[in-house]
Amino acid sequence: MKPWGAGLMRLSPTEKDPIKVADWAELNALYSRTRQLSLEAVGSEIDIEGTLYEEPVEADVPEALPSELSESLVASAAAEIKRRIQVSAGAYPFELSGGVIKASVDISYLPYIFCLLVADREFYSPGEQQSTRLFEHLVRNALNAYLGGEAVRFGAPRDTMPQGIINAVERLAQLTGNRKLSNGYAVNARDQDLGLDVAAWKDFPDKRWGKVELYIQCTTAQEWEYKKRDCNLDEWRGILYWPFEPILGLAVPYVVSDYDWARESPGVLLMDRIRIASILRGRDLSSDLCSWWEWCQERIEEGSQRD
């Protein structure tokens, strides 16, 4: 069984984190040549410290997690997988039958598979720029679908927007119809993106001021909670004039637990893996700019060979 990332995913036996175990099971099913994994096998991979491991060095053999805790944790993970099936609106690429999780490697499930692989990649190649850029473009597509309006990737380094921050702000003002303030916040040429990765909006037919706008910070970082205020609306308030302030949002490739959702979402629109995948279900994501599926296929092959 291939470990997730470096195989050092910590799980507290008292917390019984079904989110991480479900992700780990999904990844191992995806990387398996048979595209399936017995959840019973997952329990045997959890040691007393809550670490998912594989074939530890003989001198450092960890003490096994008590069977009742292991069974409870696996049962919780199975319940989490069933929950994902129910709430993902058909965008979930796994099924659970007879205690076995089976993966469907099909392009129709691209958004979920891509986000899952990005989450895994953060464990062994954090900050890898290609996956970050591709994730931001996926979020751009999701926001476009959600609003039924327009969306642009503003994050640096830019590809479809002007490279320099000053010119990029000018372009954003033109696209959104918002006025750039002449005596407000002094944008510095060394500024990257001021925490704004994706901007989205939906105009009324009359194109006049006053519309729904979303300013989204995207992050693939494992400690994503600390990124939700990176997009500082106080700074942006001094750059552009909005009749109505944009909604601040955070998009992550992870599945966010109900506990974290309640704790982290006040004042911030959260978009996690399930929301992104369900919004994009059935959408044509073909693009000359982004090769999400090719990236996924490469990562799956890479994961299947990982020691």
C-alpha positions in Angstrom: 0.0 0.0 0.0 1.5 3.4 -1.0 1.6 6.0 1.8 0.1 9.5 1.4 2.9 11.8 0.7 5.8 10.9 2.9 3.6 8.7 5.0 3.7 11.0 8.0 0.1 12.0 8.2 -0.6 12.4 11.9 -4.0 11.3 13.3 -4.8 11.7 17.0 -6.6 8.6 18.2 -8.7 10.8 20.4 -9.7 13.1 17.5 -10.4 10.2 15.1 -10.0 12.4 12.1 -12.2 10.7 9.4 -11.4 13.5 6.9 -7.8 12.5 6.6 -8.4 8.8 6.7 -11.0 9.1 3.9 -8.5 11.1 1.8 -5.8 8.6 2.4 -8.1 5.8 1.4 -9.2 7.6 -1.7 -5.6 8.3 -2.8 -4.4 4.7 -2.2 -7.4 3.4 -4.2 -6.6 5.9 -7.0 -2.9 4.9 -7.0 -3.6 1.1 -6.9 -3.4 -0.8 -10.2 -6.7 -2.4 -9.3 -8.2 1.1 -8.4 -9.6 -0.2 -5.2 -8.7 -0.6 -1.5 -10.2 -2.5 1.4 -11.0 -0.1 4.3 -10.2 -3.0 6.7 -6.6 -2.7 5.4 -6.5 1.0 6.4 -7.0 0.1 10.0 -3.9 -2.0 10.1 -1.8 0.9 8.8 -2.5 3.2 11.8 -0.2 3.0 14.7 -0.6 4.1 18.4 0.5 7.7 17.6 -2.1 8.0 14.9 0.3 7.8 12.0 -0.6 6.1 8.7 2.5 4.2 7.8 3.9 1.4 5.5 6.5 -1.2 6.3 8.4 0.7 9.0 12.0 0.1 9.7 12.3 -3.0 11.9 14.1 -1.1 14.7 11.4 1.5 14.8 8.3 -0.7 14.6 5.5 1.4 16.1 2.9 0.0 18.5 -0.3 -0.8 16.8 -3.4 1.3 17.5 -5.8 -0.7 19.7 -8.2 -2.6 17.5 -11.4 -0.9 18.9 -10.0 2.5 18.1 -8.8 1.4 14.7 -12.2 0.0 13.9 -13.9 3.1 15.1 -11.7 5.3 13.0 -12.2 3.2 9.9 -16.0 3.2 10.5 -15.9 7.0 10.8 -13.9 7.2 7.6 -16.5 5.0 5.8 -19.3 7.3 7.1 -17.3 10.3 5.7 -17.0 8.6 2.3 -20.8 8.0 2.3 -21.4 11.6 3.2 -19.2 12.7 0.3 -21.2 10.5 -2.0 -24.4 12.1 -0.8 -23.4 15.8 -1.0 -21.3 15.9 -4.1 -24.1 15.9 -6.6 -22.7 13.0 -8.6 -19.2 14.6 -8.8 -17.5 12.0 -6.5 -15.3 9.5 -8.3 -15.4 6.8 -5.6 -17.9 4.2 -4.5 -18.0 2.1 -1.4 -19.3 -1.4 -1.5 -18.7 -4.3 1.0 -16.0 -2.3 2.8 -14.1 -1.7 -0.4 -13.5 1.8 -1.9 -13.3 1.8 -5.7 -12.0 4.7 -7.8 -13.3 5.7 -11.2 -10.5 7.4 -13.2 -12.6 9.2 -15.6 -12.3 12.7 -17.0 -15.9 13.5 -15.9 -14.6 13.4 -12.3 -11.7 15.7 -13.1 -12.4 18.5 -10.6 -12.5 16.2 -7.6 -9.6 14.0 -8.7 -7.5 17.1 -9.5 -8.1 18.7 -6.1 -7.4 15.4 -4.3 -4.1 15.1 -6.1 -3.1 18.7 -5.4 -3.8 18.0 -1.7 -1.5 15.0 -1.8 1.2 16.8 -3.7 1.4 19.4 -0.9 2.8 16.7 1.4 5.8 15.9 -0.7 6.2 18.9 -3.1 4.8 21.9 -1.2 4.6 25.2 -3.1 4.9 23.6 -6.5 3.8 26.5 -8.8 2.2 24.6 -11.7 -0.4 22.9 -9.4 -1.1 26.2 -7.7 -1.7 28.0 -11.0 -3.9 25.1 -12.3 -5.9 25.2 -9.1 -6.5 28.9 -9.4 -7.8 28.4 -13.0 -10.1 25.6 -11.8 -11.5 27.9 -9.1 -12.0 30.6 -11.8 -14.1 28.1 -13.8 -16.0 27.1 -10.7 -16.9 30.8 -9.8 -17.9 31.4 -13.4 -20.2 28.4 -13.2 -21.5 29.4 -9.8 -22.4 33.0 -10.6 -23.2 32.5 -14.3 -21.1 35.6 -14.9 -17.4 36.3 -15.5 -14.2 35.5 -13.7 -10.5 36.1 -14.1 -7.4 34.7 -12.6 -5.6 37.7 -11.0 -2.9 35.8 -9.1 0.8 36.2 -9.7 2.6 35.2 -11.8 -0.2 36.2 -14.2 -1.0 34.6 -17.6 -4.2 36.0 -19.0 -3.9 39.4 -17.1 -1.2 42.0 -17.5 2.0 41.0 -15.7 2.6 44.2 -13.7 0.3 44.8 -10.7 -0.4 48.4 -11.8 -1.5 47.4 -15.3 -3.4 44.4 -13.9 -5.4 46.6 -11.6 -6.2 48.9 -14.5 -7.4 45.9 -16.5 -9.5 44.6 -13.6 -11.2 48.0 -13.2 -12.0 48.0 -16.9 -13.5 44.5 -16.8 -15.6 45.0 -13.7 -16.7 48.5 -14.5 -15.3 49.8 -11.2 -13.5 53.1 -10.9 -9.9 53.1 -10.0 -9.2 55.7 -7.3 -6.6 58.3 -8.2 -5.6 59.3 -4.7 -6.1 56.1 -2.8 -3.8 53.2 -1.8 -0.5 53.6 -3.6 -0.1 50.3 -5.5 3.6 49.4 -5.6 5.1 47.9 -8.7 6.7 45.2 -6.4 3.3 44.1 -5.2 2.3 40.7 -6.5 -1.5 40.4 -6.4 -2.5 41.9 -3.1 -3.9 38.5 -2.0 -6.4 38.4 -4.9 -6.2 35.2 -6.9 -9.5 35.1 -8.6 -12.1 37.9 -9.1 -15.6 37.0 -10.2 -18.7 39.1 -10.9 -22.2 39.0 -12.4 -23.4 42.1 -14.2 -27.1 43.1 -14.6 -28.2 43.6 -18.2 -27.9 47.4 -17.8 -24.2 47.1 -16.9 -24.5 49.8 -14.3 -22.8 50.0 -11.0 -23.9 47.6 -8.3 -23.5 43.9 -8.7 -22.3 40.8 -6.9 -18.5 40.5 -6.9 -16.3 37.8 -5.3 -12.7 38.3 -4.3 -11.2 34.9 -3.8 -7.9 33.9 -2.2 -6.8 30.4 -3.4 -4.4 28.3 -1.4 -3.1 24.8 -1.6 -1.2 25.1 1.7 -2.0 22.5 4.4 -2.4 25.3 7.0 -5.0 27.0 4.9 -6.8 28.6 7.8 -4.1 31.3 8.0 -4.6 32.4 4.4 -8.2 33.5 4.6 -7.5 37.1 5.2 -4.6 37.4 2.8 -6.9 39.3 0.5 -7.1 42.6 2.4 -10.3 44.5 1.4 -9.1 47.5 3.3 -6.3 47.8 0.8 -8.5 47.1 -2.1 -11.0 49.7 -0.8 -8.3 52.3 -1.4 -7.7 51.1 -4.9 -11.1 50.6 -6.5 -14.4 52.2 -5.8 -17.2 49.7 -5.3 -20.9 50.7 -4.7 -21.1 47.4 -2.8 -18.2 45.7 -1.2 -17.1 42.4 -2.7 -17.7 39.1 -0.9 -14.4 37.8 0.4 -13.7 34.1 -0.2 -11.2 31.3 0.3 -10.8 28.3 -2.0 -8.9 25.1 -1.0 -8.4 21.7 -2.5 -9.2 20.0 0.8 -12.4 18.7 2.3 -13.3 21.0 5.2 -14.9 19.4 8.2 -18.1 20.7 9.8 -16.1 21.9 12.8 -13.6 23.8 10.7 -16.4 25.1 8.5 -18.2 26.6 11.5 -15.0 28.0 13.0 -13.4 29.5 9.8 -16.3 30.5 7.6 -17.8 33.6 9.3 -17.3 36.6 7.0 -15.6 34.4 4.4 -17.2 32.3 1.5 -15.5 28.9 1.8 -15.1 26.7 -1.3 -13.6 23.3 -0.6 -13.0 20.3 -2.8 -16.6 19.1 -2.7 -18.1 22.5 -3.5 -15.7 23.0 -6.4 -16.3 19.5 -7.8 -20.1 19.7 -7.5 -20.3 23.2 -9.1 -18.2 22.0 -12.1 -20.1 18.7 -12.5 -20.8 18.1 -16.2 -18.9 21.3 -17.3 -16.6 21.3 -20.3 -13.2 22.2 -18.9 -11.2 21.9 -22.1 -8.7 24.7 -22.4 -5.6 25.6 -24.4 -4.3 27.3 -21.2 -4.7 24.5 -18.7 -4.2 20.7 -19.0 -5.8 19.5 -15.8 -6.4 16.0 -17.0 -2.9 15.5 -18.3 -1.6 16.7 -15.0 -3.8 14.3 -13.1 -2.7 11.3 -15.3 0.9 12.1 -14.6 0.4 12.4 -10.9 -1.6 9.1 -10.7 1.2 7.3 -12.5 3.7 9.0 -10.2 1.8 8.0 -7.1 1.4 4.4 -8.2 5.2 4.1 -8.3 6.0 6.0 -5.1 7.8 4.0 -2.5 
